[in-house]
Amino acid sequence: MKSILKYSLAIPVVAAIIVAVTVFPLDVQQVPTLQQMSVMQPAQAAEQMEMSYAKSSSEKQVIAVHIKSGDPANKTELWSAKMGLMLAQHMTNEGREVIVLLDVQGVNLGLASPAEALSEHRKMVQELVDSGVRVVVCEPCLKEAGYTTDDIALGLEINRPAKMSRILSGPVIVMDY
């Protein structure tokens, strides 16, 4: 009975792996062979495949952290913006390619002289820039907020629609805050 149960669980796992390999092409050296999987428990085989896919896809994908929150008078927006910056720091520390996009109220995070409530956020933005992360500020949003490109901090990029189109081409995961 145990062997029947073992194979009844293994068959769907192997089928899922075959589908995953077909749909999400991987570097063949990262994928465990069927012989290796036959000695693994079904959960182990599935976990191995998931780790292989995550590793190969992380090498090709860009994480775009889109921060539209940043109103210095709104605690919820300050919290949201901080969470986005923390995620960007974490992903950068993991070796992922990260781009931070600041628009709407998020442009306040990119100002050279932000409101006092944004001082911690501004420090986090600078740490990201110093670690090589591209931080891009929406020019139309900057103007709408009453600022000019001269008001943004050094090291940040100005975003125009054509640049945004290039940034978001290819495999990109966008996280909104």
N, C-alpha and C positions, 0 to 999 in steps of 0.2 A: 504494500500500500504506500509506503514511504517513497519508493522509486517512482510510482505513478504520480504522486503529488509533486515530487521533485521535477519531473519532466513537464507536468502540466503548468508549473510556474515558469520553467525555463523557456518554454516555447514562445510565450508572449514577449518575454524579455529579449530573446534573440531576434524576434520579428521586429520589435521596436528599434533595436540597434541597427538592423539592416535598413529600416526606413530612415533612421537618423543619419546614417552614413551616406545614403543616397541623396537625401534632401540637403544635408549640411556637409559638403565635402570637407574632409580633414586631411591633414598630413598623415599618410598611411603609417608612418612610424609611431604615431601617437595612439593609434587605435589598437586595443588588444585583439589578438587573433582569436578565432573561434576555439582553438585548442586551449588557449589561456582562459577564456571565459568558461569553458566546460568544467574547469576545476574550481570556479568561483561560485559562491552562492548568488542567486539571482539579484539580490539587492546590491551585492558587491559589483557585479558586472554592470548594472545600470549606473551605479555611482562612478565607476571607472570611465564609462562612456560620457557621462555628464561632465566630469573633470576634463576629459580630453577635448570635448567640444568647447567648454568655457575657455580653456587655455588657447586653443587655436583661434577662437573668435575674438578674444581679448587682444590678440596681436594685430588684428586688422581693424577694429572698431575705434571710433572716436566717441568719447563721452562729452556731450555738450550740456553743460549745466546752465540752464536758462533762468536768470533771476530777474523777475519783474517786480519783486517786493523790495521796499527800501524807504518807505515813508518814515522819516525820523520821529514823527508824532504818533505812530501806530505800533504798539508793542507786538501785535501779531505779525505784522510785516517784518519787523526787525528780527523776530524769531525765525520766520520763514527764510529770510535772506541768510541768516547765520547758518541754518541747516544746509542750505545750498552750498555755501562756502566750505562748511565742514565736509560735505560729501566730495567736493572738488579736491580738497586736501587729501582726504582718505584715498580716493581713486588715484591721485598723483603719486602718493606714497606707495601704492601697489604697482606702480610702473605703467599705468594706463595713460593713454593720450587724452588729455582733458582740455576743453575750451570753455571758458566762462563767458556767457553772453548776458550783458546788462542792458535791460530796456525798461520802459515805462518808469516806475519809481526806482527801479534797480540802478538807474544811472547815478543816483545819489551815492552809491557805493564806490563809484569811480572818480569822484571829485577829489581834486588835490587838497581842498580845504572843506571837508564835509561837516555837517552838524555834529555837535558833541555826542549825541546819541549813536552816531555811526563810527566813532573812533576805533572801536574793537573790530568792526567790519572792515574798515579801511586798512587796518593792520593785516588782517587776514588776506585781503586782496593783494596787498604788497608782497606778502609771503608767497602767494601763488605766482605772481609775476617773477619774483626772485628765483623761484624753482623752475621757471621755464614755461609756465602755463600761459597760454594766450588769453588775455582778458579783453573782450571786445565790447565797446560802448556804442549803443544805437545813436547815431547822429540826429535823426529826426526827433527821437525822444528827448535827447539832451536839449535841443532847441525848444521843444514843447514845454520843458520844465524851466525854461528861462536861462539856460546856460549856453556857453559856446564851447567849441573844441579846446579853447585855451584854458578852460576850467578843469579839464580832466588831468589826472595824475600822470606823471611820466611813466612810460612803459606800457600804457594801455593803448589799444588800437581803436580807431574810429571805424564804425560799421556803416556801410551804405548797402542798399539792397543787392547790388551785384556781388559784394563780398559775402553777404549772408548766403546767397545762393551757392557760392563756391564752398563755403564752410560746411553747409548741410548736404553736399553731394557725397555720395559714397555711403559706406556703412556707418551710420551715426545713431547713437542712442541719445535721446534728448530727455533730460530730467528737468521738470519745471518747478520753480520755487517762487 
